[in-house]
Amino acid sequence: MRILVVDNDALLRGMLAQFLTDEGHTVCCAAHGAEAVRRLIAEPNIALLLLDMRMPVMDGPAVCEWIARHLPIAARPTILAMSATPQLAQGAPGVALTLAKPFGIDDLQGAVARIAATAPRQNPQVPAA
């Protein structure tokens, strides 16, 4: 699965990316919400957005709102919110699950597995003839 990890904590972002890569996922990263939006525009095949809710520049709820307003439903990634204050994710459009920080690797693994099991299979893009 193609995953975008968005967190302003560089150490956590790197650890999450490494773990998910080791699990066989294709991972890219962003340090804040505005960078995540740029990634979503440039790479429309992201299936899962692992999104911190509290960040500078553009926070997680603002990213969720942007996705709801600007991406067609079929192009929207599933959103797995992360926050020390899980209430921040309540009401944010598109949030499928929330992990309360700090969380364990087993919590992350279980959440990603649940999302992968319910996510529609993505078909490779076939160029028009």
Protein Blocks (a to p, Z undefined) as FASTA:
>chain_A
ZZddddfblklmmmmmmmmmmnopacdddfbfklmmmmmmmmmmbfbdcddfbdghiafk
lmmmmmmmmpcfklpccdddddfblmlmgopahiabdcdddddfklmmmmmmmmmmmpcc
dddddddZZ
